[in-house]
Amino acid sequence: MSGLSTLYFPAGALIGLASAAPVGPVNLLVIQRTLTAHTAGALLLGAAGAVGDALFAAAAAFGVTAVAHLLADHALVLRLGGGLIMLAFAVVIWRSAPKLRDDEHEGSVLRMALATLTLTLTNPATILFFVGAFGAVGFTGIGHDSPEHLVNASLVVAGTFGGSMLWWIIVTSVARRLRGRITDDHLRLLNRGTALALGAFAIAAVVSGVIAK
């Protein structure tokens, strides 16, 4: 991708959606909060996770010029490597077995939101995911200082936040409707669907990289 393009926002949204979707600690917190308390509080927790995702996207999108040149010079390698990294994520997610615990998290929503943000920012898997995702999508040239590239980078970050928030809206809406009925099996099926989608994204990245060569 190069130049000012309306594709930067939806591409960022897809990355944000894929980053938030795997059932992990943040998803469990949001689901638990929705099932045991109010949806608004659960959305605040999701928003904290979305802010963390956006910060990772900003770190990559507004990278130094050397990083931008590295992406441009090794776009094919990064696309293939990114696809393989995401494929590995798909395998790990497929094999995981998330459980919805019965214990209720106490404390104020704001403290829980801060903990959720910290949890997102200190997760090394999230960092690796964004490195792989940006390499697979082929974001190049958005780390320069020209107004056009700054706009592109801003669109990626905004899209990442929007995609992540979309996921939390979906999660809280579904959990609210399934109060009293959601089980570990539902979480397992959600993980399987996420793994399949991520695997398809990874395969598409690898195939497109080979074709581009």
C-alpha positions in Angstrom: 0.0 0.0 0.0 1.3 3.4 -0.9 0.0 6.9 -1.1 -3.2 8.3 0.5 -5.8 5.5 0.3 -9.1 4.9 1.9 -8.0 1.3 2.4 -5.8 2.2 5.3 -8.7 2.6 7.7 -10.5 -0.7 6.9 -7.2 -2.5 6.9 -6.4 -1.1 10.3 -10.0 -2.0 11.4 -9.4 -5.6 10.3 -6.1 -5.7 12.3 -7.8 -4.3 15.4 -10.7 -6.8 15.1 -8.3 -9.7 14.7 -6.2 -8.5 17.6 -9.1 -8.3 20.0 -11.0 -11.4 18.9 -8.9 -14.3 20.4 -10.4 -15.3 23.7 -7.9 -14.4 26.3 -7.7 -12.5 29.6 -9.3 -9.3 28.3 -12.1 -11.1 26.5 -12.8 -13.1 29.7 -12.9 -9.9 31.8 -15.3 -8.2 29.4 -17.6 -11.3 29.2 -17.6 -11.7 32.9 -18.4 -8.1 33.5 -21.3 -8.2 31.0 -22.7 -11.4 32.6 -22.4 -10.2 36.2 -22.8 -6.4 36.0 -23.7 -3.7 33.5 -22.9 -3.6 29.7 -21.5 0.0 30.0 -18.8 -1.1 32.5 -17.9 -4.0 30.2 -17.6 -1.7 27.2 -15.2 0.5 29.3 -13.0 -2.5 29.8 -13.1 -3.2 26.1 -12.2 0.4 25.4 -9.1 0.1 27.6 -8.1 -2.9 25.5 -8.8 -1.0 22.3 -6.6 1.9 23.5 -3.8 -0.6 24.1 -4.2 -2.0 20.6 -4.2 1.5 19.1 -1.0 2.4 21.0 0.7 -0.6 19.5 -0.6 0.4 16.0 0.7 3.9 16.6 4.1 2.7 17.6 4.3 0.8 14.3 2.6 3.3 12.1 4.5 6.4 13.3 7.8 4.5 13.4 11.1 6.1 12.6 12.2 6.5 9.0 14.7 3.6 9.3 11.8 1.3 10.1 9.8 2.6 7.1 12.8 2.0 4.8 13.2 -1.5 6.3 9.6 -2.3 5.5 9.9 -1.0 2.0 13.2 -2.8 1.2 12.0 -6.1 2.7 8.3 -6.0 2.0 8.2 -9.5 0.5 10.1 -11.1 3.4 7.9 -9.3 6.0 4.7 -10.3 4.2 5.7 -13.9 4.2 7.1 -13.8 7.7 4.0 -12.0 8.9 1.7 -14.5 7.4 3.7 -17.4 9.1 3.5 -15.6 12.4 -0.3 -15.2 12.1 -0.6 -18.8 11.1 1.3 -19.8 14.2 -1.2 -17.6 16.2 -4.1 -19.4 14.5 -2.6 -22.8 15.6 -2.1 -21.7 19.2 -5.6 -20.2 19.4 -7.1 -23.3 17.9 -5.4 -25.5 20.5 -6.2 -23.3 23.5 -9.1 -24.1 25.9 -10.5 -20.9 27.4 -12.7 -21.3 30.5 -15.2 -18.8 31.9 -14.5 -18.7 35.6 -17.1 -18.3 38.2 -15.2 -15.9 40.4 -16.4 -12.2 40.1 -13.8 -9.5 39.8 -14.3 -6.9 42.5 -13.2 -3.3 42.4 -14.2 -0.2 40.5 -14.7 -0.2 36.8 -12.0 2.4 36.4 -9.4 0.3 38.3 -10.4 -2.7 36.2 -10.1 -0.6 33.0 -6.6 0.4 34.0 -5.7 -3.2 34.8 -7.1 -4.2 31.4 -4.9 -1.5 29.6 -1.9 -2.7 31.5 -2.7 -6.3 30.6 -2.9 -5.4 27.0 0.3 -3.4 26.9 2.4 -6.0 28.8 1.3 -8.9 26.6 4.3 -9.9 24.4 2.0 -11.9 22.1 0.2 -8.6 21.2 3.5 -7.0 20.2 4.4 -10.0 18.0 0.9 -10.0 16.5 1.1 -6.4 15.3 4.6 -6.9 13.9 3.3 -9.9 11.9 0.0 -8.2 10.9 1.7 -5.0 9.6 4.3 -7.1 7.7 1.6 -9.4 6.2 -0.7 -6.5 5.1 2.3 -4.7 3.6 2.1 -1.3 5.3 5.1 0.5 3.8 6.0 4.2 3.7 3.6 5.3 6.4 6.4 6.1 8.9 7.6 9.1 6.9 7.0 12.7 7.9 5.1 13.9 4.9 1.5 15.0 5.5 0.2 12.3 3.3 2.0 9.5 5.2 1.0 11.0 8.5 -2.6 10.9 7.4 -2.2 7.3 6.3 -0.7 6.3 9.7 -3.5 8.1 11.5 -6.1 6.2 9.4 -4.4 2.9 10.4 -4.4 3.8 14.1 -8.0 5.0 14.0 -9.0 1.9 12.1 -7.3 -0.3 14.7 -9.1 1.3 17.5 -12.4 1.2 15.7 -12.0 -2.5 14.8 -11.1 -3.4 18.3 -14.1 -1.5 19.7 -16.4 -3.2 17.2 -15.3 -6.5 18.6 -16.1 -5.4 22.2 -19.5 -4.1 21.1 -20.2 -7.5 19.5 -19.0 -9.4 22.6 -21.0 -7.5 25.1 -24.1 -7.6 22.9 -23.9 -11.4 22.5 -23.0 -12.0 26.2 -25.9 -9.8 27.3 -28.4 -11.8 25.2 -26.9 -15.1 26.4 -26.9 -14.3 30.1 -27.3 -17.5 32.1 -26.7 -19.7 29.0 -23.1 -19.0 27.9 -20.7 -21.9 28.6 -17.1 -22.9 28.1 -18.2 -24.6 24.9 -19.3 -21.3 23.5 -15.9 -19.8 24.2 -14.2 -22.8 22.6 -16.3 -22.4 19.4 -15.5 -18.7 19.3 -11.8 -19.6 19.5 -12.1 -22.0 16.7 -13.8 -19.5 14.4 -11.2 -16.9 15.2 -8.4 -19.4 14.5 -9.9 -20.2 11.1 -10.3 -16.5 10.1 -6.7 -15.8 11.2 -5.4 -18.8 9.3 -7.2 -17.7 6.2 -5.7 -14.2 6.6 -2.2 -15.7 7.0 -2.6 -18.0 4.0 -3.8 -15.0 1.9 -0.8 -13.0 3.0 1.7 -15.7 2.0 0.0 -16.4 -1.3 -0.1 -12.7 -2.2 3.6 -12.4 -1.3 4.5 -15.3 -3.6 2.4 -13.9 -6.4 3.9 -10.4 -6.0 7.4 -11.9 -6.3 
